[in-house]
Amino acid sequence: MKTWLVVALACAPVISHADEKSDAQALFDLGVREMKDGKLDEGCKHLALSLAKLPDSGTRGALAVCTTKQGRVATAWTLWKELAVTAPTEAMRSSAAQAASELEPRLPRYQLKDKP
């Protein structure tokens, strides 16, 4: 009986991780489908949930595309900037940096002025 308990406890994190990964994949697939169908609010929400469960460059990129399409420029720019550093290949990092650079002129700017 003790051996079973030890094995069960040792396997629990693996099973939990597998569940998280499959949940993240299902949310990613749903989010991409919704985005392609023009349901940007739902798609971005599901992609963000997927990214929270399993941080991944592909999910981050899909969310960046989705938020760009939504017009959420600052959020998209932040995601692209993160990918420009964390993407697994130089080509992907370069592409992400280019996407961030293209969004930069559209970022909201605030200027603070002293009262005269």
C-alpha positions in Angstrom: 0.0 0.0 0.0 2.8 2.4 0.8 4.4 1.8 -2.6 1.2 2.7 -4.4 0.9 5.9 -2.5 4.5 6.9 -3.3 4.0 6.1 -7.0 0.7 8.1 -7.0 2.3 11.1 -5.4 5.3 10.9 -7.7 3.1 10.8 -10.8 0.6 13.5 -9.7 2.7 16.4 -11.0 3.3 14.6 -14.4 -0.4 14.0 -14.8 -1.2 17.5 -13.8 1.4 18.9 -16.2 0.0 16.7 -19.0 -3.5 18.0 -18.3 -2.3 21.6 -18.3 -0.6 21.0 -21.6 -3.6 19.4 -23.3 -5.8 22.2 -21.9 -3.5 24.8 -23.2 -3.5 23.1 -26.6 -7.3 22.9 -26.7 -7.5 26.6 -25.8 -4.9 27.5 -28.5 -6.8 25.5 -31.2 -10.1 27.1 -30.2 -8.5 30.6 -30.1 -7.0 30.3 -33.5 -10.2 29.0 -35.0 -12.2 31.8 -33.5 -9.6 34.4 -34.7 -9.9 32.9 -38.2 -13.7 33.2 -38.0 -13.4 36.8 -37.1 -14.4 36.3 -33.4 -11.4 38.3 -32.2 -12.7 38.9 -28.6 -13.2 35.2 -28.0 -10.1 34.1 -29.9 -7.8 36.5 -28.0 -9.3 35.5 -24.7 -8.7 31.8 -25.4 -5.2 32.4 -26.6 -4.4 34.4 -23.5 -5.8 31.6 -21.3 -3.6 29.1 -23.3 -0.6 31.3 -22.8 -1.2 31.5 -19.0 -1.4 27.7 -18.8 1.6 27.0 -21.0 4.0 29.9 -22.0 4.9 29.2 -25.6 6.3 31.2 -28.5 3.7 30.0 -30.9 0.9 31.0 -28.6 2.5 34.3 -27.8 2.8 35.0 -31.5 -0.8 34.0 -32.2 -2.0 36.3 -29.4 0.1 39.1 -30.8 -1.5 38.7 -34.2 -5.0 38.6 -32.6 -4.4 41.7 -30.4 -3.0 43.5 -33.4 -6.2 42.7 -35.4 -8.3 43.9 -32.4 -6.4 47.3 -32.5 -4.9 46.7 -29.1 -1.6 48.1 -30.3 0.2 48.4 -27.0 -0.6 44.9 -26.0 0.4 43.5 -29.4 3.6 45.6 -29.3 4.5 44.2 -25.9 3.9 40.6 -27.0 6.0 41.1 -30.2 8.9 42.7 -28.1 8.8 39.7 -25.8 9.0 37.3 -28.7 11.9 39.3 -30.2 13.9 38.2 -27.2 12.5 34.8 -26.4 11.6 33.1 -29.7 13.5 29.9 -30.3 15.1 30.9 -33.6 16.9 33.9 -34.9 14.5 34.2 -37.8 11.5 34.2 -35.5 13.1 36.8 -33.2 13.9 39.0 -36.2 10.3 38.7 -37.5 8.9 39.5 -34.1 11.2 42.6 -33.8 10.1 43.7 -37.2 6.4 43.4 -36.2 7.0 45.4 -33.1 8.9 48.0 -35.1 5.9 48.3 -37.5 3.5 48.9 -34.6 5.7 51.4 -32.7 4.5 54.5 -34.6 0.9 53.6 -33.6 1.6 53.4 -29.9 -0.2 55.9 -27.8 2.0 58.7 -26.5 1.5 60.9 -23.6 3.2 64.2 -23.0 3.3 65.8 -19.6 3.6 69.6 -19.4 4.2 71.8 -16.4 1.6 74.4 -15.7 2.8 77.9 -16.5 
